[in-house]
Amino acid sequence: MGVAGFGAAYWERRWKYIVIHHSAGASGNIGILQQVHRERQAKDPIDAIPYHFIIGNGNGMDMGEIASDWRQQYNIWGAHVSGRNPDHNFRGLGICLIGNLEKSEPPIVQYNVLVTLTRKLMAKYDIPLQNVTGHGMTRGERTKCPGKLFPMEKFIRDIA
């Protein structure tokens, strides 16, 4: 394998973290999240959603539907945490649940899909449990995301 081959292998296998988010909106899909990202982070050179995966809540996407755009397809860094955590963007996979988890708990189907997806990503990229966090639980972040009604303790037990 040439040098380029090693680089490509590293690029795909560099993932070290998984960060859970909520969209904070009642509905959403790829198009809506791209528009919001363009408005909030206009200087991001990647015209894609800031996350690697989104999971629908039945409003804008099917319940439990997983979607991603070319950020995930080409293993491009995320734009889902602040500049205080560049490594969590560069080597962290962002998963966003559509919905406002400050107002309601995630639907059970959506939650179960999140658990399954997270476990698959942990196994595929050898990501340890301690490197799976919620956005606001990530050191240095100042947000309520993924929302006060996201069951983080249960989630950690379910993915362990």
VOGU-3710 file (C-alpha; in Angstrom, 3 decimals, decimal comma):
1> mgvagfgaay> 0,000/0,000/0,000  1,429/3,384/-1,024  1,516/6,515/1,113  -1,799/7,684/-0,354  -3,331/4,352/0,640  -2,231/4,816/4,242  -3,632/8,344/4,248  -6,974/7,184/2,919  -7,108/4,380/5,480  -6,342/6,836/8,302
11> werrwkyivi> -8,900/9,342/7,075  -11,688/6,775/7,240  -10,537/5,241/10,543  -9,712/8,432/12,476  -13,045/8,637/14,278  -12,526/8,768/18,044  -15,715/10,365/19,417  -19,475/10,276/18,975  -21,445/13,375/19,973  -25,241/13,287/20,336
21> hhsagasgni> -27,332/16,352/19,450  -30,946/17,407/18,981  -32,131/19,762/16,265  -34,153/21,834/18,777  -36,893/22,124/16,156  -40,109/20,144/15,982  -39,369/18,929/12,450  -36,423/18,647/10,120  -34,593/16,937/7,296  -31,353/17,307/5,323
31> gilqqvhrer> -32,551/20,400/3,437  -33,706/22,251/6,549  -30,507/21,458/8,453  -28,361/22,557/5,484  -30,209/25,878/5,381  -29,793/26,427/9,137  -26,100/25,528/8,905  -25,559/28,020/6,046  -27,190/30,746/8,153  -25,348/29,975/11,401
41> qakdpidaip> -21,937/28,984/10,036  -21,675/30,850/6,760  -17,861/30,551/6,725  -17,865/26,729/6,810  -16,409/25,679/3,439  -18,423/22,449/3,529  -21,953/23,034/2,240  -23,523/20,152/4,125  -25,346/19,491/7,347  -23,015/19,872/10,362
51> yhfiigngng> -23,694/16,285/11,491  -22,779/12,937/10,019  -26,191/11,375/10,661  -29,686/12,612/11,488  -32,532/10,470/12,799  -36,114/11,411/12,038  -38,975/11,846/14,486  -41,795/11,494/11,951  -41,918/15,239/11,195  -40,023/15,992/7,987
61> mdmgeiasdw> -38,541/12,487/7,899  -39,969/9,090/8,678  -39,886/8,002/12,303  -36,466/6,454/12,950  -35,208/7,140/9,420  -31,447/7,679/9,288  -30,198/10,216/6,771  -26,814/11,645/5,947  -25,279/13,712/3,227  -21,869/13,852/1,660
71> rqqyniwgah> -20,150/14,906/4,929  -20,652/11,338/6,155  -20,190/9,713/2,756  -16,685/11,156/2,342  -15,693/11,095/6,034  -15,459/14,887/6,186  -14,972/16,510/9,589  -18,053/17,741/11,392  -19,178/21,224/12,349  -21,347/20,138/15,256
81> vsgrnpdhnf> -19,498/21,446/18,332  -17,920/24,817/19,038  -14,437/25,965/18,131  -13,418/25,169/21,705  -13,388/21,485/20,680  -11,769/21,212/17,246  -10,797/17,565/17,847  -14,458/16,658/18,484  -15,279/18,160/15,092  -12,290/16,694/13,249
91> rglgiclign> -12,430/13,204/14,810  -15,979/13,151/16,162  -19,069/11,754/14,492  -22,125/13,922/15,093  -25,562/12,304/15,367  -28,581/14,598/15,557  -32,061/13,592/16,656  -34,736/15,660/14,955  -36,892/17,230/17,651  -36,718/19,567/20,613
101> lekseppivq> -35,643/17,440/23,563  -36,022/20,386/25,897  -39,798/19,999/25,415  -40,317/16,253/24,957  -38,466/12,969/25,235  -37,328/11,301/22,036  -39,886/8,838/20,658  -38,942/5,244/21,528  -38,437/4,232/17,876  -36,092/7,169/17,280
111> ynvlvtltrk> -34,224/6,427/20,520  -33,824/2,729/19,667  -32,452/3,608/16,219  -29,959/5,951/17,917  -28,819/3,171/20,257  -28,366/0,734/17,357  -26,526/3,256/15,165  -24,252/4,344/18,019  -23,344/0,766/18,895  -22,552/-0,012/15,237
121> lmakydiplq> -20,319/3,061/14,942  -18,577/2,260/18,230  -17,809/-1,251/16,990  -16,800/-0,205/13,463  -14,396/2,519/14,617  -13,393/1,070/18,013  -14,795/4,081/19,880  -14,803/3,527/23,658  -17,878/4,234/25,778  -16,196/7,163/27,549
131> nvtghgmtrg> -15,846/8,911/24,165  -19,613/8,994/23,553  -21,157/12,190/24,914  -23,970/14,627/24,515  -23,059/17,974/23,000  -23,550/19,867/26,269  -21,746/17,157/28,258  -18,601/17,624/26,160  -15,952/19,520/28,106  -15,894/23,209/27,178
141> ertkcpgklf> -19,317/23,258/25,513  -21,986/25,693/26,711  -25,289/24,335/25,506  -28,268/22,370/26,775  -28,054/20,104/23,721  -29,150/17,282/23,401  -31,853/18,642/25,692  -32,854/18,098/29,311  -35,269/15,309/28,326  -32,662/13,214/26,521
151> pmekfirdia> -32,118/10,167/28,792  -28,301/10,295/28,840  -27,783/7,887/31,754  -30,101/5,298/30,175  -28,447/5,843/26,798  -24,977/5,163/28,204  -26,278/1,963/29,841  -27,978/0,894/26,596  -24,882/1,333/24,434  -22,478/-0,262/26,959
//
